[in-house]
Amino acid sequence: MEPGSSAAKFPATATESGEMAIVAFTDMAALVRWEPNPASVLCFSCDKFFESVLTTSAVEAWINPVGFAGGRVFRREMEALAQGRLPQY
């Protein structure tokens, strides 16, 4: 976080359509596969992470984008997870 700020700066990338996707990792090994020399690390609970992401213009969150276990979480799913609920399909 920036000194004196409550806004976290998340790593981001672009979706295939050019919209913003936040990138997140479940552990250091997953992070290092994406960025071998990370400058900093923020740790969040799931609900707080998605609550924070919803304050951005991100349309997706990419969890562990490099490796074996990961996936994409879409904005409507983030809204449920930020409230501690499972997404309804």
VMD Tcl script that draws the C-alpha trace (Angstrom):
set ca {
  {0.00 0.00 0.00}
  {1.07 3.55 -0.60}
  {2.10 5.43 2.57}
  {-0.90 7.37 3.84}
  {-3.23 5.56 1.45}
  {-5.79 2.84 2.00}
  {-5.78 1.77 -1.66}
  {-3.82 -1.36 -2.54}
  {-2.02 -1.49 -5.87}
  {-2.63 -4.83 -7.52}
  {-0.66 -6.35 -10.38}
  {-2.80 -6.22 -13.49}
  {-2.86 -7.45 -17.05}
  {-5.24 -7.15 -19.98}
  {-7.93 -9.60 -21.00}
  {-8.28 -10.70 -24.61}
  {-10.69 -7.78 -25.15}
  {-8.27 -5.27 -23.59}
  {-10.09 -4.84 -20.27}
  {-8.24 -4.92 -16.95}
  {-7.71 -8.15 -15.03}
  {-6.17 -8.21 -11.57}
  {-3.60 -10.96 -11.00}
  {-3.46 -12.79 -7.65}
  {-1.60 -15.75 -6.21}
  {-2.36 -18.33 -3.55}
  {1.25 -18.72 -2.41}
  {4.80 -17.50 -3.01}
  {5.62 -20.34 -5.42}
  {2.72 -19.30 -7.67}
  {3.79 -15.64 -7.47}
  {7.40 -16.44 -8.38}
  {6.25 -18.38 -11.46}
  {4.65 -15.11 -12.68}
  {7.24 -12.64 -11.33}
  {10.61 -14.15 -10.31}
  {11.61 -11.05 -8.29}
  {8.47 -9.55 -6.75}
  {8.96 -6.07 -5.29}
  {6.31 -6.47 -2.59}
  {3.58 -8.80 -1.39}
  {0.14 -8.08 0.04}
  {-1.87 -10.75 1.84}
  {-5.66 -10.65 1.97}
  {-8.47 -12.92 3.04}
  {-10.62 -13.97 0.08}
  {-13.52 -11.65 0.89}
  {-11.28 -8.63 1.52}
  {-9.33 -9.29 -1.67}
  {-12.45 -9.35 -3.85}
  {-13.92 -6.39 -1.97}
  {-10.78 -4.43 -2.82}
  {-10.74 -5.57 -6.44}
  {-14.33 -4.39 -6.84}
  {-13.10 -0.82 -6.20}
  {-11.12 -1.05 -9.47}
  {-12.31 -1.28 -13.05}
  {-11.12 -4.89 -13.33}
  {-13.57 -7.23 -15.04}
  {-11.71 -10.38 -13.97}
  {-9.27 -11.66 -11.38}
  {-6.74 -14.19 -12.63}
  {-5.72 -16.54 -9.82}
  {-2.35 -18.28 -10.29}
  {-2.20 -17.49 -14.02}
  {0.99 -19.53 -14.51}
  {1.08 -23.11 -13.30}
  {-1.20 -25.99 -12.58}
  {-3.99 -24.73 -10.31}
  {-5.67 -21.46 -11.14}
  {-8.45 -19.82 -13.04}
  {-10.43 -16.70 -13.77}
  {-13.00 -15.12 -11.50}
  {-15.48 -12.80 -13.21}
  {-16.92 -9.62 -11.71}
  {-20.34 -11.11 -10.82}
  {-18.54 -13.92 -8.99}
  {-16.29 -11.40 -7.20}
  {-19.38 -9.57 -5.95}
  {-20.66 -12.74 -4.25}
  {-17.24 -13.73 -2.87}
  {-16.72 -10.22 -1.45}
  {-19.89 -10.79 0.59}
  {-18.71 -14.20 1.77}
  {-21.21 -16.03 -0.47}
  {-20.66 -18.64 -3.16}
  {-21.54 -17.42 -6.66}
  {-24.85 -18.66 -8.03}
  {-24.89 -20.03 -11.57}
}
mol new
graphics top color blue
foreach p $ca { graphics top sphere $p radius 0.5 }
foreach p [lrange $ca 0 end-1] q [lrange $ca 1 end] { graphics top cylinder $p $q radius 0.2 }
display resetview
